[in-house]
Amino acid sequence: MLFVISRVAGPNFAELREKKLQFHLDYLRSQKNIIVLSGATTSDDGKEFVGSLSIINVVIRDEAQSFVNGDPFFKAGMYKDVKITRMRKGQWDPQAADGADEDMHHK
């Protein structure tokens, strides 16, 4: 089953991010077998991290919660809100994300 995990950065996110980033990235790499998509969410100008979004593929909700609980950012209390929502796969086109990190409005 797919689960969407939406996290909202807490007030201490910016100050702790650099200290915890490598641990967070190592954790995500260790979970790559269940991660469909994962990335930071940012302000519209891309300059400020406001949270993150992940879509994972696990059997039950408890596994999604365990994924959240194991994240060093979560353990450090860096999120003020976390939501886990079950999702049905509808459209799927990974190629639609090609170039997503580029500024699409100025092409």
N, C-alpha and C positions, 0 to 999 in steps of 0.2 A: 504494500500500500504506500501511496505517496503521502507525505506530510509536509506542509509548509510551516516553517519556523520563522517567525518575524520577531526581531529583537529591536528595542528602542534603547539607544545609548543613554546612560545615566550621566549625572553631572561630573563624575570623575573619569569619564571615558577618555577624554583627550590626554589627561595627565598620566594615566596608566597604560595607554595604548603601546607606546614604544617599549616599556618594560616587559609587557606580556605578549607582544606581537609574535616573537619567534615560537613561544610555547603554543600559542593559538594556531599558527600555521603548521607546526609539527603535528598538532592534534588533528587538524583537518586532513593532512596527508595520511594519517593513520586510519582515518575513516573514509577514505576515498571509495571504498567498495559500496558504500550506501549513499554517497552524495551525488545527486543528479545535477544540482546547480547550487552555487553558494557565492555570496559576495557582499561587500559593504554597501550600505545605502548612504547617500550623501545629500547635502544641500543641493539646490538646483544649480549652483555655480560649481559644484564638485569640490569645493574647498574644505568643507566640514563633514566629518563622519557623523551620521545621525543614527546609525544602527546597522543591521544586517538582515539578510534574507537567505534562507536555505530551503531547498527542496530535497528531501531524503526519501529513500525507498527502504522501508522496514516492514516487518510483519504486523506489529502491534504498536499502539500508542506509547506503551511503557518504554519501548526501544527508542522512540523519538525523544521522550523525556530523558532517557539515559544519555542520548547524544548531547542534549542541551547541558545536562548536569556535568558531563565530562569536559566541557569547553573551559579552558583556563580563563577566558574573559568572563564567563558566567561565574566561575568559582571566585574570581576577584571582585564580584559585585558590580561589574561595569555596565550592566543593563538595568534600566528601571522598569522594563516591561518585556515579557516574553509570551508570545502566543503560539500555540501549536494547533494547526488545523488540518484535518484530513482533506485530501484533494483527489479528485478523479482526473486521470489524464484525458485531456481533450485533444486539442491541436498540439502537435509536437514537430518543431522544425528548428533544430539547433543551428542551421545555417542562417536563420533569421537574426541570430545574435552576432553574426560576423560584423566586425567593425563597431560594436556597441560601445566601446570605450572612447571612440572618436566623437568629435562634436559634429553630429549629423546635420545640424542647421547651417553650418558654414561650408558645406561641400559644394 
